[in-house]
Amino acid sequence: MARETVYLVQAFMLDNRKRLKPEKGVPCKSAEAARRMAERLADSKTGVVALASTGDAELGDYDDEPVIIFRAGQLPEQYDN
């Protein structure tokens, strides 16, 4: 099948134990749309990251490492580069 790129914005907030908790990811139509959304959310969230991942949606086969488009604030270790 055809490979496609999926753009996603993932925001994080601290729970009552001061641990990072992911919110529901928001799909975007383009890298620029993901960046703009992440920049807007950065002021109100503990952390936010915009990602791009390429793969085959029907097979569920995506690249192991998504490309980070934007990141801000406190994030889980997996987003450290």
Secondary structure, 3 states (H helix, E strand, C coil): CCCEEEEEEEEEEECCCCCEEECCCEEECCHHHHHHHHHHHCCCCCEEEEEEEEEECCCCEECCCCEEEEEEECCCHHHCC
